Every structure is written in structure tokens, then in C-alpha cells.
């Protein structure tokens, strides 16, 4: 048990599963895993199902007021933001510094609200 708020799984609805897989793989460097055995195909963010993660699924994104999911980038936020924009994201506002790191709001090509997150370096 934990008394800390803990996110254990994230599901992002997308209109085109293949295009969304390409977008998230390009921006975040994920090695995704497509699973077709359930009622709907999904694309897991990783093949390692032993920890916190999530997946993409065919669905309808929230229209402007859905939750924002902050996702860690593999490198500096400027590089991740450039990849995101090139892959079809819309950047929203400036880079914001907070104690755990830096982030920038964006929307993916389906309009889902995401945060591009660069963790602070451990000292």
C-alpha cells in the first residue's frame, strides 16, 4: 500500500492507431508492442509489463477538456519539442520549470493534451 497518489496505467484514445504509434514512438523513443487479442487492438508503450506504463487505443479523444498526461522525454525538452512539432503536435506555451524538471504543454495530432517532460538531473 501507498499513501502517495500513484498513477499505474494510462490510456490515450486515438483516431488512427498506426499514425499515433508512429507519433509517440518518434517523439518519446518508445519500443511499442501491438496487442490484438482483446476486444480492440491496443499499442502498449512498452513490452515490459512489470511496471507503470500505458497504451494507445482506438477511441475518441476528449474535446479540449480531457486530462493532460505528462510523459518523460529521452533527452532535452527542446529536442523533444522539435520532434513533436515535426511529427504533428501543436506546442502550447513556453517551457515551464518546476522542481522535478521542465515541461511544455502540447497536443498530439488527435488533440489529446500531453506534457513533454524533461526530468531534473540528479545531483
N, C-alpha and C positions, 0 to 999 in steps of 0.2 A: 504494500500500500504506500501511497504517497499523499502528502497533504499539499503538494505543489500542483498547480494546473499543468496538465501534460497532454499535448496533442499526440495521438498514437497513429492516426491514419488520415489522409487527405484524399478526397475525390474531386477531380476537376471535370466538369461537363464540357464536352467539345462537339462541334458540329461535324468535323471531319477528323476521324481518329488518326489516319495516316499523316495528314498535314500537321496536326497537333503534336504527334510523336516526333516528327522532324523538327518542329519549332523547339520543343523542350529539350530534345537531345542536343540541338545546336547551341542553344543558349546556356544550358547548365552542364553539358558534357555527360549526360546520363547514358548508361548502357541499359536500355529498357528491355522489358520482356512482355511480349504479347501473349495473352491467355484467352483462348476461345472456348473453353469448356463450360463457362457459366451461361446464364440466360442471355447475357450480352458480352461481346468481346470487350476486353479491357487491356490497357497497356500499363503494366507496373513500372514505376520509376526505376526499379532495380530488380534483379533476380534474387537478391538476398532478402528473404522474407523474415529474417530473425529480429528485425528492429523496426523503428518508426519509419514509415515511408508513405506511399500513396499510389494512386493510379489515375489515368485518364479514362473516361468512358463516354460513349455516345449519349449526348443529352443536350439540354437547352441551357446555355449559360444565363446567369442572373442578369437582369436588365438594369445595370447601373447601381444597384444597391446590394449586391451579394457580398460575401465575406472576402477579405483580402488574405491571400496566402503568401507569406514571405518565404522565399526559397534561397538557400545559400548558393552563391556562385563559386566556381572553382578558382577564381582569380579576382583581380581588382574590379570594383564596380564599374569603372569607366569602360573596361574591356567587355564586361558582361552586357552593359547597356548598349554598346555599339553592336554587339552580336544580336541582341534582342531587337533593336530597331531594324537592322538589316533583315532579320527573319520575319518581320511584320508586326512587331509590338509598337505600341504608342507609349512614349515616355511621358510621365505626368509629374511636372515639378522638378525641383532640384534634388541633389543628393543630400540626405539628412544624416547627420552624425548623432549617434546615441551611445551610451556606454558600452554595449556589447558589439558595436560595429557601425557600419554605414549602410543605408538603404535608399532606394529610389522606387517610387510608385510607378507602375506601368500597367497596361492592359495587354493581354495576349491577343492574337489575331481574332479570337472569338469574342473579345470584350471582357474576359474574366479579369478581375483585379488581382494583380500579383505585386509582390515586393521583391525587388532584386536586392539580395542581402550579401554584404561582404563582412564576415566576422572580424572583430578586432584581433590583432595578433597577440598571442600570449606573451607576456614578458617574464 
